[in-house]
Amino acid sequence: MTTARFLMFASEALVGVALITHIFLPANFAIAFTVSDRAVGIPIRWFVPLLLISVAGVFSTAALVKMGWTLAHVSVSS
């Protein structure tokens, strides 16, 4: 399995894990961020899946760049 295919597979698996964690995480816990003098709370049920989907997006983008790089450097015989 090539690196690009593995990265695409890993990104799809991370999205699946994100959906499962969204279902099973409790809704009443939050992560608090302080922005200047205000505290902003994001429910952990949203934060963890969004983090996993963001990592999956990075993996997918890296795989697409790798695939494009490989296609750009294929020698064509005339």
PDB file with SEQRES, HELIX, SHEET and CRYST1 records, atoms N, CA, C and O in Angstrom:
SEQRES   1 A   78  MET THR THR ALA ARG PHE LEU MET PHE ALA SER GLU ALA          
SEQRES   2 A   78  LEU VAL GLY VAL ALA LEU ILE THR HIS ILE PHE LEU PRO          
SEQRES   3 A   78  ALA ASN PHE ALA ILE ALA PHE THR VAL SER ASP ARG ALA          
SEQRES   4 A   78  VAL GLY ILE PRO ILE ARG TRP PHE VAL PRO LEU LEU LEU          
SEQRES   5 A   78  ILE SER VAL ALA GLY VAL PHE SER THR ALA ALA LEU VAL          
SEQRES   6 A   78  LYS MET GLY TRP THR LEU ALA HIS VAL SER VAL SER SER          
HELIX    1 AA1 THR A    3  PHE A   24  1                                  22    
HELIX    2 AA2 ILE A   44  ALA A   72  1                                  29    
SHEET    1 AA1 2 ALA A  30  VAL A  35  0                                        
SHEET    2 AA1 2 ARG A  38  PRO A  43 -1                                        
CRYST1    1.000    1.000    1.000  90.00  90.00  90.00 P 1           1          
ATOM      1  N   MET A   1       0.844  -1.172   0.000  1.00  0.00           N  
ATOM      2  CA  MET A   1       0.000   0.000   0.000  1.00  0.00           C  
ATOM      3  C   MET A   1       0.895   1.243   0.000  1.00  0.00           C  
ATOM      4  O   MET A   1       1.830   1.345   0.795  1.00  0.00           O  
ATOM      5  N   THR A   2       0.606   2.160  -0.875  1.00  0.00           N  
ATOM      6  CA  THR A   2       1.426   3.363  -0.962  1.00  0.00           C  
ATOM      7  C   THR A   2       1.090   4.324   0.176  1.00  0.00           C  
ATOM      8  O   THR A   2       0.084   4.169   0.869  1.00  0.00           O  
ATOM      9  N   THR A   3       1.948   5.305   0.347  1.00  0.00           N  
ATOM     10  CA  THR A   3       1.761   6.276   1.417  1.00  0.00           C  
ATOM     11  C   THR A   3       0.475   7.067   1.235  1.00  0.00           C  
ATOM     12  O   THR A   3      -0.247   7.301   2.204  1.00  0.00           O  
ATOM     13  N   ALA A   4       0.182   7.477   0.022  1.00  0.00           N  
ATOM     14  CA  ALA A   4      -1.015   8.275  -0.233  1.00  0.00           C  
ATOM     15  C   ALA A   4      -2.286   7.473   0.047  1.00  0.00           C  
ATOM     16  O   ALA A   4      -3.236   7.995   0.630  1.00  0.00           O  
ATOM     17  N   ARG A   5      -2.300   6.223  -0.363  1.00  0.00           N  
ATOM     18  CA  ARG A   5      -3.480   5.393  -0.097  1.00  0.00           C  
ATOM     19  C   ARG A   5      -3.646   5.157   1.391  1.00  0.00           C  
ATOM     20  O   ARG A   5      -4.767   5.154   1.899  1.00  0.00           O  
ATOM     21  N   PHE A   6      -2.535   4.958   2.096  1.00  0.00           N  
ATOM     22  CA  PHE A   6      -2.610   4.774   3.545  1.00  0.00           C  
ATOM     23  C   PHE A   6      -3.138   6.030   4.226  1.00  0.00           C  
ATOM     24  O   PHE A   6      -3.946   5.939   5.150  1.00  0.00           O  
ATOM     25  N   LEU A   7      -2.686   7.207   3.777  1.00  0.00           N  
ATOM     26  CA  LEU A   7      -3.174   8.453   4.366  1.00  0.00           C  
ATOM     27  C   LEU A   7      -4.664   8.652   4.104  1.00  0.00           C  
ATOM     28  O   LEU A   7      -5.389   9.119   4.982  1.00  0.00           O  
ATOM     29  N   MET A   8      -5.125   8.303   2.910  1.00  0.00           N  
ATOM     30  CA  MET A   8      -6.553   8.410   2.617  1.00  0.00           C  
ATOM     31  C   MET A   8      -7.360   7.439   3.480  1.00  0.00           C  
ATOM     32  O   MET A   8      -8.426   7.794   3.982  1.00  0.00           O  
ATOM     33  N   PHE A   9      -6.858   6.223   3.650  1.00  0.00           N  
ATOM     34  CA  PHE A   9      -7.527   5.238   4.502  1.00  0.00           C  
ATOM     35  C   PHE A   9      -7.557   5.725   5.948  1.00  0.00           C  
ATOM     36  O   PHE A   9      -8.574   5.592   6.629  1.00  0.00           O  
ATOM     37  N   ALA A  10      -6.448   6.286   6.414  1.00  0.00           N  
ATOM     38  CA  ALA A  10      -6.390   6.787   7.789  1.00  0.00           C  
ATOM     39  C   ALA A  10      -7.351   7.960   7.992  1.00  0.00           C  
ATOM     40  O   ALA A  10      -7.972   8.074   9.048  1.00  0.00           O  
ATOM     41  N   SER A  11      -7.476   8.822   7.001  1.00  0.00           N  
ATOM     42  CA  SER A  11      -8.400   9.954   7.143  1.00  0.00           C  
ATOM     43  C   SER A  11      -9.851   9.477   7.182  1.00  0.00           C  
ATOM     44  O   SER A  11     -10.652  10.009   7.951  1.00  0.00           O  
ATOM     45  N   GLU A  12     -10.194   8.495   6.375  1.00  0.00           N  
ATOM     46  CA  GLU A  12     -11.554   7.953   6.415  1.00  0.00           C  
ATOM     47  C   GLU A  12     -11.834   7.269   7.749  1.00  0.00           C  
ATOM     48  O   GLU A  12     -12.936   7.378   8.287  1.00  0.00           O  
ATOM     49  N   ALA A  13     -10.842   6.566   8.280  1.00  0.00           N  
ATOM     50  CA  ALA A  13     -11.017   5.917   9.582  1.00  0.00           C  
ATOM     51  C   ALA A  13     -11.187   6.956  10.689  1.00  0.00           C  
ATOM     52  O   ALA A  13     -11.995   6.761  11.597  1.00  0.00           O  
ATOM     53  N   LEU A  14     -10.437   8.054  10.625  1.00  0.00           N  
ATOM     54  CA  LEU A  14     -10.570   9.100  11.642  1.00  0.00           C  
ATOM     55  C   LEU A  14     -11.946   9.757  11.600  1.00  0.00           C  
ATOM     56  O   LEU A  14     -12.498  10.102  12.645  1.00  0.00           O  
ATOM     57  N   VAL A  15     -12.495   9.932  10.422  1.00  0.00           N  
ATOM     58  CA  VAL A  15     -13.846  10.495  10.329  1.00  0.00           C  
ATOM     59  C   VAL A  15     -14.863   9.531  10.936  1.00  0.00           C  
ATOM     60  O   VAL A  15     -15.799   9.964  11.609  1.00  0.00           O  
ATOM     61  N   GLY A  16     -14.690   8.248  10.709  1.00  0.00           N  
ATOM     62  CA  GLY A  16     -15.574   7.258  11.334  1.00  0.00           C  
ATOM     63  C   GLY A  16     -15.463   7.271  12.850  1.00  0.00           C  
ATOM     64  O   GLY A  16     -16.473   7.182  13.549  1.00  0.00           O  
ATOM     65  N   VAL A  17     -14.249   7.380  13.360  1.00  0.00           N  
ATOM     66  CA  VAL A  17     -14.047   7.458  14.804  1.00  0.00           C  
ATOM     67  C   VAL A  17     -14.669   8.735  15.361  1.00  0.00           C  
ATOM     68  O   VAL A  17     -15.225   8.729  16.460  1.00  0.00           O  
ATOM     69  N   ALA A  18     -14.576   9.831  14.605  1.00  0.00           N  
ATOM     70  CA  ALA A  18     -15.176  11.091  15.051  1.00  0.00           C  
ATOM     71  C   ALA A  18     -16.691  10.976  15.174  1.00  0.00           C  
ATOM     72  O   ALA A  18     -17.283  11.497  16.120  1.00  0.00           O  
ATOM     73  N   LEU A  19     -17.310  10.300  14.227  1.00  0.00           N  
ATOM     74  CA  LEU A  19     -18.762  10.115  14.310  1.00  0.00           C  
ATOM     75  C   LEU A  19     -19.148   9.256  15.499  1.00  0.00           C  
ATOM     76  O   LEU A  19     -20.134   9.537  16.180  1.00  0.00           O  
ATOM     77  N   ILE A  20     -18.377   8.214  15.750  1.00  0.00           N  
ATOM     78  CA  ILE A  20     -18.671   7.339  16.884  1.00  0.00           C  
ATOM     79  C   ILE A  20     -18.458   8.078  18.204  1.00  0.00           C  
ATOM     80  O   ILE A  20     -19.266   7.937  19.122  1.00  0.00           O  
ATOM     81  N   THR A  21     -17.384   8.863  18.315  1.00  0.00           N  
ATOM     82  CA  THR A  21     -17.150   9.592  19.556  1.00  0.00           C  
ATOM     83  C   THR A  21     -18.220  10.655  19.788  1.00  0.00           C  
ATOM     84  O   THR A  21     -18.571  10.941  20.933  1.00  0.00           O  
ATOM     85  N   HIS A  22     -18.735  11.234  18.723  1.00  0.00           N  
ATOM     86  CA  HIS A  22     -19.808  12.218  18.887  1.00  0.00           C  
ATOM     87  C   HIS A  22     -21.052  11.570  19.495  1.00  0.00           C  
ATOM     88  O   HIS A  22     -21.766  12.201  20.275  1.00  0.00           O  
ATOM     89  N   ILE A  23     -21.305  10.336  19.145  1.00  0.00           N  
ATOM     90  CA  ILE A  23     -22.478   9.641  19.664  1.00  0.00           C  
ATOM     91  C   ILE A  23     -22.293   9.290  21.136  1.00  0.00           C  
ATOM     92  O   ILE A  23     -23.236   9.414  21.918  1.00  0.00           O  
ATOM     93  N   PHE A  24     -21.091   8.852  21.532  1.00  0.00           N  
ATOM     94  CA  PHE A  24     -20.908   8.298  22.865  1.00  0.00           C  
ATOM     95  C   PHE A  24     -20.355   9.264  23.909  1.00  0.00           C  
ATOM     96  O   PHE A  24     -20.376   8.939  25.096  1.00  0.00           O  
ATOM     97  N   LEU A  25     -19.865  10.429  23.519  1.00  0.00           N  
ATOM     98  CA  LEU A  25     -19.355  11.369  24.520  1.00  0.00           C  
ATOM     99  C   LEU A  25     -20.506  12.052  25.248  1.00  0.00           C  
ATOM    100  O   LEU A  25     -21.565  12.284  24.664  1.00  0.00           O  
ATOM    101  N   PRO A  26     -20.297  12.376  26.526  1.00  0.00           N  
ATOM    102  CA  PRO A  26     -21.374  13.048  27.267  1.00  0.00           C  
ATOM    103  C   PRO A  26     -21.563  14.486  26.792  1.00  0.00           C  
ATOM    104  O   PRO A  26     -20.615  15.144  26.364  1.00  0.00           O  
ATOM    105  N   ALA A  27     -22.788  14.951  26.875  1.00  0.00           N  
ATOM    106  CA  ALA A  27     -23.115  16.281  26.379  1.00  0.00           C  
ATOM    107  C   ALA A  27     -22.936  17.363  27.444  1.00  0.00           C  
ATOM    108  O   ALA A  27     -22.967  18.550  27.117  1.00  0.00           O  
ATOM    109  N   ASN A  28     -22.752  16.986  28.699  1.00  0.00           N  
ATOM    110  CA  ASN A  28     -22.729  17.989  29.757  1.00  0.00           C  
ATOM    111  C   ASN A  28     -21.316  18.383  30.211  1.00  0.00           C  
ATOM    112  O   ASN A  28     -21.187  19.072  31.222  1.00  0.00           O  
ATOM    113  N   PHE A  29     -20.264  17.977  29.512  1.00  0.00           N  
ATOM    114  CA  PHE A  29     -18.905  18.410  29.818  1.00  0.00           C  
ATOM    115  C   PHE A  29     -18.463  19.399  28.748  1.00  0.00           C  
ATOM    116  O   PHE A  29     -18.856  19.291  27.586  1.00  0.00           O  
ATOM    117  N   ALA A  30     -17.635  20.370  29.158  1.00  0.00           N  
ATOM    118  CA  ALA A  30     -17.185  21.384  28.205  1.00  0.00           C  
ATOM    119  C   ALA A  30     -15.714  21.690  28.427  1.00  0.00           C  
ATOM    120  O   ALA A  30     -15.167  21.467  29.507  1.00  0.00           O  
ATOM    121  N   ILE A  31     -15.090  22.206  27.378  1.00  0.00           N  
ATOM    122  CA  ILE A  31     -13.727  22.706  27.447  1.00  0.00           C  
ATOM    123  C   ILE A  31     -13.845  24.229  27.391  1.00  0.00           C  
ATOM    124  O   ILE A  31     -14.487  24.775  26.493  1.00  0.00           O  
ATOM    125  N   ALA A  32     -13.224  24.907  28.352  1.00  0.00           N  
ATOM    126  CA  ALA A  32     -13.347  26.352  28.433  1.00  0.00           C  
ATOM    127  C   ALA A  32     -12.093  27.024  27.900  1.00  0.00           C  
ATOM    128  O   ALA A  32     -10.976  26.654  28.262  1.00  0.00           O  
ATOM    129  N   PHE A  33     -12.283  28.012  27.039  1.00  0.00           N  
ATOM    130  CA  PHE A  33     -11.205  28.842  26.516  1.00  0.00           C  
ATOM    131  C   PHE A  33     -11.430  30.257  27.027  1.00  0.00           C  
ATOM    132  O   PHE A  33     -12.567  30.724  27.097  1.00  0.00           O  
ATOM    133  N   THR A  34     -10.364  30.929  27.377  1.00  0.00           N  
ATOM    134  CA  THR A  34     -10.479  32.313  27.817  1.00  0.00           C  
ATOM    135  C   THR A  34     -10.023  33.226  26.685  1.00  0.00           C  
ATOM    136  O   THR A  34      -8.881  33.157  26.232  1.00  0.00           O  
ATOM    137  N   VAL A  35     -10.935  34.079  26.241  1.00  0.00           N  
ATOM    138  CA  VAL A  35     -10.644  35.046  25.193  1.00  0.00           C  
ATOM    139  C   VAL A  35     -10.797  36.423  25.829  1.00  0.00           C  
ATOM    140  O   VAL A  35     -11.902  36.842  26.171  1.00  0.00           O  
ATOM    141  N   SER A  36      -9.698  37.106  25.979  1.00  0.00           N  
ATOM    142  CA  SER A  36      -9.577  38.388  26.695  1.00  0.00           C  
ATOM    143  C   SER A  36     -10.185  38.242  28.086  1.00  0.00           C  
ATOM    144  O   SER A  36      -9.563  37.619  28.947  1.00  0.00           O  
ATOM    145  N   ASP A  37     -11.357  38.781  28.341  1.00  0.00           N  
ATOM    146  CA  ASP A  37     -11.927  38.658  29.688  1.00  0.00           C  
ATOM    147  C   ASP A  37     -13.152  37.759  29.727  1.00  0.00           C  
ATOM    148  O   ASP A  37     -13.873  37.744  30.725  1.00  0.00           O  
ATOM    149  N   ARG A  38     -13.398  37.015  28.671  1.00  0.00           N  
ATOM    150  CA  ARG A  38     -14.560  36.136  28.615  1.00  0.00           C  
ATOM    151  C   ARG A  38     -14.125  34.686  28.517  1.00  0.00           C  
ATOM    152  O   ARG A  38     -13.094  34.369  27.923  1.00  0.00           O  
ATOM    153  N   ALA A  39     -14.910  33.829  29.097  1.00  0.00           N  
ATOM    154  CA  ALA A  39     -14.676  32.389  28.981  1.00  0.00           C  
ATOM    155  C   ALA A  39     -15.679  31.817  27.987  1.00  0.00           C  
ATOM    156  O   ALA A  39     -16.885  32.029  28.112  1.00  0.00           O  
ATOM    157  N   VAL A  40     -15.174  31.102  27.018  1.00  0.00           N  
ATOM    158  CA  VAL A  40     -16.014  30.486  25.998  1.00  0.00           C  
ATOM    159  C   VAL A  40     -15.949  28.980  26.217  1.00  0.00           C  
ATOM    160  O   VAL A  40     -14.865  28.396  26.251  1.00  0.00           O  
ATOM    161  N   GLY A  41     -17.098  28.365  26.364  1.00  0.00           N  
ATOM    162  CA  GLY A  41     -17.145  26.925  26.576  1.00  0.00           C  
ATOM    163  C   GLY A  41     -17.621  26.195  25.338  1.00  0.00           C  
ATOM    164  O   GLY A  41     -18.653  26.538  24.762  1.00  0.00           O  
ATOM    165  N   ILE A  42     -16.870  25.193  24.932  1.00  0.00           N  
ATOM    166  CA  ILE A  42     -17.259  24.348  23.807  1.00  0.00           C  
ATOM    167  C   ILE A  42     -17.514  22.957  24.362  1.00  0.00           C  
ATOM    168  O   ILE A  42     -16.638  22.386  25.012  1.00  0.00           O  
ATOM    169  N   PRO A  43     -18.690  22.402  24.121  1.00  0.00           N  
ATOM    170  CA  PRO A  43     -18.961  21.050  24.629  1.00  0.00           C  
ATOM    171  C   PRO A  43     -17.953  20.041  24.090  1.00  0.00           C  
ATOM    172  O   PRO A  43     -17.590  20.075  22.914  1.00  0.00           O  
ATOM    173  N   ILE A  44     -17.512  19.151  24.959  1.00  0.00           N  
ATOM    174  CA  ILE A  44     -16.518  18.146  24.559  1.00  0.00           C  
ATOM    175  C   ILE A  44     -17.087  17.237  23.476  1.00  0.00           C  
ATOM    176  O   ILE A  44     -16.340  16.655  22.688  1.00  0.00           O  
ATOM    177  N   ARG A  45     -18.403  17.119  23.441  1.00  0.00           N  
ATOM    178  CA  ARG A  45     -19.059  16.301  22.420  1.00  0.00           C  
ATOM    179  C   ARG A  45     -18.852  16.893  21.031  1.00  0.00           C  
ATOM    180  O   ARG A  45     -18.909  16.162  20.042  1.00  0.00           O  
ATOM    181  N   TRP A  46     -18.617  18.193  20.934  1.00  0.00           N  
ATOM    182  CA  TRP A  46     -18.326  18.842  19.651  1.00  0.00           C  
ATOM    183  C   TRP A  46     -16.842  18.967  19.414  1.00  0.00           C  
ATOM    184  O   TRP A  46     -16.378  18.814  18.284  1.00  0.00           O  
ATOM    185  N   PHE A  47     -16.086  19.245  20.463  1.00  0.00           N  
ATOM    186  CA  PHE A  47     -14.665  19.563  20.314  1.00  0.00           C  
ATOM    187  C   PHE A  47     -13.853  18.364  19.814  1.00  0.00           C  
ATOM    188  O   PHE A  47     -13.060  18.507  18.882  1.00  0.00           O  
ATOM    189  N   VAL A  48     -14.035  17.209  20.408  1.00  0.00           N  
ATOM    190  CA  VAL A  48     -13.237  16.026  20.027  1.00  0.00           C  
ATOM    191  C   VAL A  48     -13.511  15.606  18.583  1.00  0.00           C  
ATOM    192  O   VAL A  48     -12.555  15.389  17.839  1.00  0.00           O  
ATOM    193  N   PRO A  49     -14.778  15.479  18.146  1.00  0.00           N  
ATOM    194  CA  PRO A  49     -14.990  15.136  16.732  1.00  0.00           C  
ATOM    195  C   PRO A  49     -14.450  16.182  15.762  1.00  0.00           C  
ATOM    196  O   PRO A  49     -13.932  15.828  14.702  1.00  0.00           O  
ATOM    197  N   LEU A  50     -14.562  17.469  16.108  1.00  0.00           N  
ATOM    198  CA  LEU A  50     -14.022  18.501  15.221  1.00  0.00           C  
ATOM    199  C   LEU A  50     -12.507  18.411  15.134  1.00  0.00           C  
ATOM    200  O   LEU A  50     -11.934  18.624  14.066  1.00  0.00           O  
ATOM    201  N   LEU A  51     -11.858  18.100  16.235  1.00  0.00           N  
ATOM    202  CA  LEU A  51     -10.410  17.919  16.229  1.00  0.00           C  
ATOM    203  C   LEU A  51     -10.018  16.730  15.355  1.00  0.00           C  
ATOM    204  O   LEU A  51      -9.076  16.822  14.568  1.00  0.00           O  
ATOM    205  N   LEU A  52     -10.733  15.618  15.489  1.00  0.00           N  
ATOM    206  CA  LEU A  52     -10.427  14.436  14.679  1.00  0.00           C  
ATOM    207  C   LEU A  52     -10.693  14.686  13.194  1.00  0.00           C  
ATOM    208  O   LEU A  52      -9.934  14.225  12.341  1.00  0.00           O  
ATOM    209  N   ILE A  53     -11.764  15.410  12.884  1.00  0.00           N  
ATOM    210  CA  ILE A  53     -12.059  15.712  11.484  1.00  0.00           C  
ATOM    211  C   ILE A  53     -11.011  16.654  10.903  1.00  0.00           C  
ATOM    212  O   ILE A  53     -10.671  16.551   9.724  1.00  0.00           O  
ATOM    213  N   SER A  54     -10.499  17.570  11.718  1.00  0.00           N  
ATOM    214  CA  SER A  54      -9.432  18.468  11.254  1.00  0.00           C  
ATOM    215  C   SER A  54      -8.157  17.698  10.938  1.00  0.00           C  
ATOM    216  O   SER A  54      -7.500  17.965   9.933  1.00  0.00           O  
ATOM    217  N   VAL A  55      -7.809  16.747  11.791  1.00  0.00           N  
ATOM    218  CA  VAL A  55      -6.624  15.909  11.531  1.00  0.00           C  
ATOM    219  C   VAL A  55      -6.849  15.071  10.283  1.00  0.00           C  
ATOM    220  O   VAL A  55      -5.930  14.892   9.484  1.00  0.00           O  
ATOM    221  N   ALA A  56      -8.057  14.555  10.105  1.00  0.00           N  
ATOM    222  CA  ALA A  56      -8.371  13.782   8.897  1.00  0.00           C  
ATOM    223  C   ALA A  56      -8.250  14.645   7.652  1.00  0.00           C  
ATOM    224  O   ALA A  56      -7.808  14.164   6.609  1.00  0.00           O  
ATOM    225  N   GLY A  57      -8.633  15.901   7.743  1.00  0.00           N  
ATOM    226  CA  GLY A  57      -8.480  16.812   6.614  1.00  0.00           C  
ATOM    227  C   GLY A  57      -7.028  17.051   6.261  1.00  0.00           C  
ATOM    228  O   GLY A  57      -6.678  17.136   5.084  1.00  0.00           O  
ATOM    229  N   VAL A  58      -6.182  17.159   7.269  1.00  0.00           N  
ATOM    230  CA  VAL A  58      -4.744  17.326   7.016  1.00  0.00           C  
ATOM    231  C   VAL A  58      -4.186  16.080   6.335  1.00  0.00           C  
ATOM    232  O   VAL A  58      -3.414  16.186   5.381  1.00  0.00           O  
ATOM    233  N   PHE A  59      -4.572  14.900   6.820  1.00  0.00           N  
ATOM    234  CA  PHE A  59      -4.115  13.653   6.194  1.00  0.00           C  
ATOM    235  C   PHE A  59      -4.580  13.567   4.750  1.00  0.00           C  
ATOM    236  O   PHE A  59      -3.811  13.180   3.870  1.00  0.00           O  
ATOM    237  N   SER A  60      -5.832  13.926   4.500  1.00  0.00           N  
ATOM    238  CA  SER A  60      -6.379  13.855   3.154  1.00  0.00           C  
ATOM    239  C   SER A  60      -5.678  14.834   2.220  1.00  0.00           C  
ATOM    240  O   SER A  60      -5.387  14.500   1.072  1.00  0.00           O  
ATOM    241  N   THR A  61      -5.409  16.038   2.707  1.00  0.00           N  
ATOM    242  CA  THR A  61      -4.703  17.027   1.898  1.00  0.00           C  
ATOM    243  C   THR A  61      -3.286  16.566   1.585  1.00  0.00           C  
ATOM    244  O   THR A  61      -2.806  16.743   0.465  1.00  0.00           O  
ATOM    245  N   ALA A  62      -2.616  15.978   2.569  1.00  0.00           N  
ATOM    246  CA  ALA A  62      -1.265  15.466   2.344  1.00  0.00           C  
ATOM    247  C   ALA A  62      -1.278  14.340   1.311  1.00  0.00           C  
ATOM    248  O   ALA A  62      -0.375  14.246   0.480  1.00  0.00           O  
ATOM    249  N   ALA A  63      -2.297  13.491   1.365  1.00  0.00           N  
ATOM    250  CA  ALA A  63      -2.402  12.404   0.392  1.00  0.00           C  
ATOM    251  C   ALA A  63      -2.637  12.950  -1.013  1.00  0.00           C  
ATOM    252  O   ALA A  63      -2.054  12.452  -1.977  1.00  0.00           O  
ATOM    253  N   LEU A  64      -3.482  13.966  -1.138  1.00  0.00           N  
ATOM    254  CA  LEU A  64      -3.740  14.542  -2.457  1.00  0.00           C  
ATOM    255  C   LEU A  64      -2.500  15.236  -3.016  1.00  0.00           C  
ATOM    256  O   LEU A  64      -2.234  15.158  -4.215  1.00  0.00           O  
ATOM    257  N   VAL A  65      -1.743  15.913  -2.155  1.00  0.00           N  
ATOM    258  CA  VAL A  65      -0.502  16.534  -2.612  1.00  0.00           C  
ATOM    259  C   VAL A  65       0.486  15.472  -3.063  1.00  0.00           C  
ATOM    260  O   VAL A  65       1.151  15.637  -4.085  1.00  0.00           O  
ATOM    261  N   LYS A  66       0.587  14.387  -2.313  1.00  0.00           N  
ATOM    262  CA  LYS A  66       1.494  13.292  -2.682  1.00  0.00           C  
ATOM    263  C   LYS A  66       1.088  12.671  -4.020  1.00  0.00           C  
ATOM    264  O   LYS A  66       1.938  12.396  -4.867  1.00  0.00           O  
ATOM    265  N   MET A  67      -0.213  12.453  -4.201  1.00  0.00           N  
ATOM    266  CA  MET A  67      -0.685  11.887  -5.472  1.00  0.00           C  
ATOM    267  C   MET A  67      -0.420  12.840  -6.636  1.00  0.00           C  
ATOM    268  O   MET A  67       0.011  12.408  -7.706  1.00  0.00           O  
ATOM    269  N   GLY A  68      -0.674  14.126  -6.435  1.00  0.00           N  
ATOM    270  CA  GLY A  68      -0.404  15.104  -7.486  1.00  0.00           C  
ATOM    271  C   GLY A  68       1.070  15.214  -7.808  1.00  0.00           C  
ATOM    272  O   GLY A  68       1.444  15.346  -8.973  1.00  0.00           O  
ATOM    273  N   TRP A  69       1.922  15.161  -6.776  1.00  0.00           N  
ATOM    274  CA  TRP A  69       3.370  15.210  -6.971  1.00  0.00           C  
ATOM    275  C   TRP A  69       3.841  13.997  -7.781  1.00  0.00           C  
ATOM    276  O   TRP A  69       4.695  14.115  -8.660  1.00  0.00           O  
ATOM    277  N   THR A  70       3.273  12.842  -7.469  1.00  0.00           N  
ATOM    278  CA  THR A  70       3.641  11.617  -8.185  1.00  0.00           C  
ATOM    279  C   THR A  70       3.210  11.705  -9.642  1.00  0.00           C  
ATOM    280  O   THR A  70       3.967  11.333 -10.539  1.00  0.00           O  
ATOM    281  N   LEU A  71       1.991  12.196  -9.884  1.00  0.00           N  
ATOM    282  CA  LEU A  71       1.522  12.315 -11.266  1.00  0.00           C  
ATOM    283  C   LEU A  71       2.283  13.358 -12.051  1.00  0.00           C  
ATOM    284  O   LEU A  71       2.463  13.211 -13.260  1.00  0.00           O  
ATOM    285  N   ALA A  72       2.735  14.408 -11.388  1.00  0.00           N  
ATOM    286  CA  ALA A  72       3.482  15.460 -12.083  1.00  0.00           C  
ATOM    287  C   ALA A  72       4.874  15.008 -12.506  1.00  0.00           C  
ATOM    288  O   ALA A  72       5.466  15.598 -13.409  1.00  0.00           O  
ATOM    289  N   HIS A  73       5.394  13.984 -11.874  1.00  0.00           N  
ATOM    290  CA  HIS A  73       6.744  13.542 -12.180  1.00  0.00           C  
ATOM    291  C   HIS A  73       6.803  12.180 -12.872  1.00  0.00           C  
ATOM    292  O   HIS A  73       7.807  11.472 -12.788  1.00  0.00           O  
ATOM    293  N   VAL A  74       5.723  11.829 -13.550  1.00  0.00           N  
ATOM    294  CA  VAL A  74       5.697  10.597 -14.338  1.00  0.00           C  
ATOM    295  C   VAL A  74       6.330  10.913 -15.697  1.00  0.00           C  
ATOM    296  O   VAL A  74       5.964  11.888 -16.353  1.00  0.00           O  
ATOM    297  N   SER A  75       7.264  10.091 -16.097  1.00  0.00           N  
ATOM    298  CA  SER A  75       7.884  10.323 -17.397  1.00  0.00           C  
ATOM    299  C   SER A  75       6.977   9.737 -18.506  1.00  0.00           C  
ATOM    300  O   SER A  75       6.511   8.600 -18.425  1.00  0.00           O  
ATOM    301  N   VAL A  76       6.759  10.543 -19.511  1.00  0.00           N  
ATOM    302  CA  VAL A  76       5.903  10.136 -20.618  1.00  0.00           C  
ATOM    303  C   VAL A  76       6.805   9.884 -21.827  1.00  0.00           C  
ATOM    304  O   VAL A  76       7.567  10.757 -22.244  1.00  0.00           O  
ATOM    305  N   SER A  77       6.705   8.691 -22.372  1.00  0.00           N  
ATOM    306  CA  SER A  77       7.515   8.383 -23.571  1.00  0.00           C  
ATOM    307  C   SER A  77       6.744   8.806 -24.801  1.00  0.00           C  
ATOM    308  O   SER A  77       5.527   8.638 -24.875  1.00  0.00           O  
ATOM    309  N   SER A  78       7.456   9.353 -25.760  1.00  0.00           N  
ATOM    310  CA  SER A  78       6.785   9.799 -26.985  1.00  0.00           C  
ATOM    311  C   SER A  78       7.063   8.888 -28.144  1.00  0.00           C  
ATOM    312  O   SER A  78       6.571   9.125 -29.248  1.00  0.00           O  
TER     313      SER A  78                                                      
END                                                                             
